[in-house]
């Protein structure tokens, strides 16, 4: 594989940055992941960090050097991240769980695969146009679909996320064959909330990702002003043309089967990651959280 990648995260007008992102790769597979910890709930940044670390750790264990089944990996990794956030909340006696969005892309065999939960987005850009992008799990998207009764719901209210005491909803895209020069961009809502899709695609296509990403982030911060959310962007250019080669260019030629590179600092795997993460395991974690909430409510005067 040969690609160029660049990532950046800015706090914007918020007190702290709850976004997290990173990428990993082996000789034959590359993982890109971004999470936006949700305000209004405790430890959003912790939920985001748990999510990206869990996905990265599973990728490191399974990509030897390629994933056997990318679609199964994506759904299993997302549910594992959700499960670990719930376990974190339960072990710390939290009455409100940390929550986060998550968007994950895997590039393998020249194809891009992705999954998402929430409103962190993925864009696939070709020839300056948006070829594909994720659809937010928000009431605004339902309102755009003309579903009645949602006229007064704020656009940034999500109906699913990781860490909520309900099983998350998620979408897994069909794989798309990449062409030379295609760009994949993962971002938090701090970017797309300030810049429209056409602007993002146009600016991303004009120059290398190492120049386009900082420019996009600065434009989003300037447009949003003091009210800016955290702005986090991770972008990859596939099979970098000579005109765009830079210090961010990566080639995996010559990698051995066991070589693994990552920008994500992962804690050692704990016992839970060896559990069978089936529906029953998720439901057990959800039940533990809900029971803790019920007991706390019963003790209140």
N, C-alpha and C positions, 0 to 999 in steps of 0.2 A: 504494500500500500504506500501511496505517496499523497500527503495532504498538508495543508497549512492551517494553523489554528491560532486563535487569539481570544483571550477572555479578560473581562474587566468588571468590577463592581464598585458602585459609588453609593454613599449613604443618602445623598439628596437632602431633603428638608426634615428627615426623620431623626429621632434621638439616637437610634442605633440601626445598624444594618442587619436585617434578619434573612437576607438572601445568601445562598450558598451555591457554588457550582464547581465543576472540575471535569477532567477527562482522563481516560486510561486507554492503553492500547497494547496489543501483542503483535506478533508478526502478521496475523491474518484478521484481526478484529479490533475495532475501536469503539469506545463507549464515551458518550457525552451526556452529562446530567446536570440539571439545574432545579433548585427548590427555593420557594419563597415562603418563609415562615410567616404565619398569619398573625397580624395584630389583633388585639381584642381577646387573645387567649395567652396564657403564660408560656414563656420560653419558646417563642416561635423560632428563634435562631437555633435552639437545641433540636427541635423537630426537623428543621431543614438539614442540620448537620448529620443527625441520625440517618435521615433518608439517603443522602448521597454516600455516606460511609457504608451503609448496608448494601446498596446497589453495587458500589465499587468492590466491596469485599466478595460478593457473590460472583461478580465478573472475573475477578482474579482467580477464584477457585475453579470456575467452569470453563473459561476461555483458554484451552490448552492445545494449540494456540487459538482455536476457533470454538465458538459456541455450537453445541450439537443442534439445538433448536432455538433460534433467536426469539421467536414469538413466545414460546413457553418461558424462556428466561425473563423476558420483559414483564409478563404478568406475575410470575413468581417473585421477581425482585421487588416489584411495587407492593405486593401484599406482604412480603417479608419486612419492608420498611415500615408499613402501617403497623404490623404486629409488634415490631420492636419499639415504636413510639408508645404504643399502648402499654407494653411491658415497663417502659421507663416511667410512665405516669403512675402505674400501679405500684411499682417498687418504691416510689418516692411519696406515696400517699397523696397524690394530687387529685383534687376534686374537679378540676377542669383540665382537660388534656391539652398538651401542646399540639399544634396543627400546622400543616404545610401543604403547599401545592407540590407537584413533581412532574417534570417532563424529562424523558430519557430517550436517547437515540443510540442505536447500534449500527455501525457500518461494517458490513462483512460481505465478501464475495461481490463487491461492487454495488451492493444494494443498501439503501437506507431503510431501517425499520425504526418505529418509534411508538411510545406509549405516553399518555399524560392523564393527570388527574388535577382538576382545578383550572386556573386561568393563566398559568405560565405557558408560554407558547413555543411552538417550533414552526419555523418558516423554511421551505425549500424554494430557493430562488434560482431561476434559469433565464438567461438573456434579459435580465433586468425586470422580470415579472415573477409574481408569486405563483409557483407551480402547485404548491400545496401548503396548507397550514392547519394547525389544530383548531378546534372549536371549543371555546371556553365552556367550562361546566358552571355557568353562571345564569342567574335569572334573566340577565340582559339578553343572552343568546336565546332563551326560551321566548322572551318577549319579541325578539327579532323574528322568531318563527310564528308569530301571531297567535301564541297561546293566550287565551283570555285570562283576565284576573291578575296580570302581572304588571299593569301599567305604572304602578307607583313604586315598584321595587327598584332599589338602587342597582346600577350596573355592576358594582363590585361585590355584590352578595353572591357567594358560591353555594351551590346545593350539594357539593361533595368535596372532600379533601382527605388527606392522610392524617390520622390521629383522632378523628372524630369517633365517638362511641357508636358508630354505625359502620357497616362494611362499605368501603369506598367504591364509587363508580369510576370506571376508567375506559378509555378508548385505545385500542391497539390498531394502528394503521396497517394497511397492506404494504408490503415492501415495494420500494420504487428503485428502479435501476438508475444509477447516477451516470452523468456525462461529465467529461472534463470541464472544469470551471464551475460546476454547480456549487452553490453555497447552502449550507445548513446553518440556521441561526436559532439558538435557544435563548429566550429572554424572559424576564419577569415583567409584570404589568407596568412597572415604572417606565419601560420603553414604549410599549405599544399604546399605553394610555396617553402618551404625549405626541406620538408620531403615527400617522396612518400607514396602512400596509404598503401603499404605493411608494411613499417616501422611504420606508425601510428597505424595500426591494431595490429601488433605484440607487440609493446611496451605497448599499451593500455591494452592488454590481460594479460600481464605477472604479473601484480600486481594491487593493489587496485587503484581506480581512484585518491585517495588523494596522491598517490606516482607517478602514471603514468603521470598525467597531468603536474606537475612541471618539470618532466624529459623531457617530450616532448617539452615543451616551451623552456627549456634551450638548448636542442639539436637544435631546429629551430633557435634560436638566434645565437648559435655558428656556425651553418652551413652557415647562411646568412651573418654573420660578420657585418661590419659597415653599410652595405646597408640594414639591416634588417628592415622590415615593423613592424608595431604594431603586436604583437602576442597575441591573445586572445582565450582561450579554456574553454569550459564548458562541463563537462562530467558527465554522470549518469550511475550507475550500478544497474540493476534491481534485486529485491529480493535478497539482499546481502547474499551470502553464509557465514557461520560462519567464515571461514578462512579469509575473507576480511572485517569483521566488524571493524568499526573505529568510531572516534568521529564525522565523517561526516554522519554516518548512520541516516536515518530518518524513523520513523514508524508513520503512521497516525491512528493507532488503538486507539480508545478512543476519536478521534476528534468529536466534535459536527458539526451539519450541517453548522453553521455560522463561523467556525474557518477558518481563512485564514492567511497563512504565506508567506512572500515575502522578497527577498533580493533587490528588486527594489523600490526605493523611488518615489512614484507617487504623482504628484500634484493633487489638487482637480479636479474632472471632470468639464469641462466647457460645455457651451450650445451645441457646435458643436457635442459632442459625443452622443447627444440625437437626432441628425438629422437622416433622412433616408439616409444612405450612399449608394445610388444607382448610376447607371452610370451617371444620370443627375447631381447629386451633384458633382461627380468627374469632369465631363466636365465643370461645372461652375467654379470650382476652377482653372482648367487649363486655361480657357478662361480669367479669371481675371489676371493671371500671364502673359499670352501672350499679353494682352492689355497693361499692365504696361510696358512691354518691348517695344512694338510698340510706345507708347507715348514718352518714353525716347529717342528712336532712332530718332523720328521726331523732337525733340527739339535740337538735336546736330547740330552744324554748318556744 
